[in-house]
Amino acid sequence: MNNIKFLGTAGARFVVMKQLRASGGIWLTLDDTNVMIDPGPGSLVRCISSKPKLNPMDLDGIILTHRHIDHSNDINIMIEAMTNGGFKKKGVVFAPRDTLEGDPVILKYIREHVERIEILKEKGKYHVGNISFETPIQLKHGVETYGVNIRGKTSSISLITDTDYFTGLAAYFTGDILIVNVVMLEDKSTIEHLCLQEAEQIIETNKPRLAILTHFGMGMVKAKPWELAEQLTKKLGVTVIAARDGMQVDIDQNKK
């Protein structure tokens, strides 16, 4: 079954540190390929406690969109788990260069466990297992950050991770399923994250088969994101849902 499993939907430091929402990232299963995206705090625990249980050794790769701790905290233990404690060299890690240099978030000794590490860059094209993906543009988020467009045999999924809004953003992410990190309820010009109105603008422009809001900050959590998503659905004529911890989305039911 092709699906997207949300192991966490927390965004921003307070929701993460209080664990008002889990922060385990996303597990994608598509065309017999398993990929983890942004293994934040608790990712391994969420895999093991998932129903049904997710075995990290089944992973073919891990994508890290950027180095911030709510996205990268469990990257090293997930690599260790994917490779059976380092005894089975396997898997691919995709990450921006600044996760590996300077003050690295991926430990040097851990890097030897995987088959290869590929550096994400603007206009980059990559493959893992039976899927391919691209990073069309570097986003605006203080550190090197990339959204991804993932393509399987018959499906396409776009993830707009943490970024400030900029003109033309929507045009880079046109998958059948669009996942948007919506940290803020209202825009704050000094914070490089998307707010609900900006997410609405992107969804209205692209009209995906399914739009999924996730990565909620405190304002979004308090505003009941499931109700906000329902309002957007009625307003835009596009199916919009708010991700929940542990939620699984059937990809095959949302192909154009």
Secondary structure, 3 states (H helix, E strand, C coil): CCEEEEEECECCHHHHHCCCCCEEEEEEEECCEEEEECCCCCHHHHHHHCCCCCCHHHCCEEECCCCCHHHHCCHHHHHHHHCCCCCCCCCEEEEEHHHCCCCCCCCHHHHCCCCEEEEECCCEEEEECCEEEEECCECCCCCCCECEEEECCCCEEEEECCCCCCCCHHHHCCCCEEEEECCECCCCCCCCCCEHHHHHHHHHHHCCCEEEEECECHHHHHCCHHHHHHHHHHHHCCCEEECCCCCEEECHHHCC
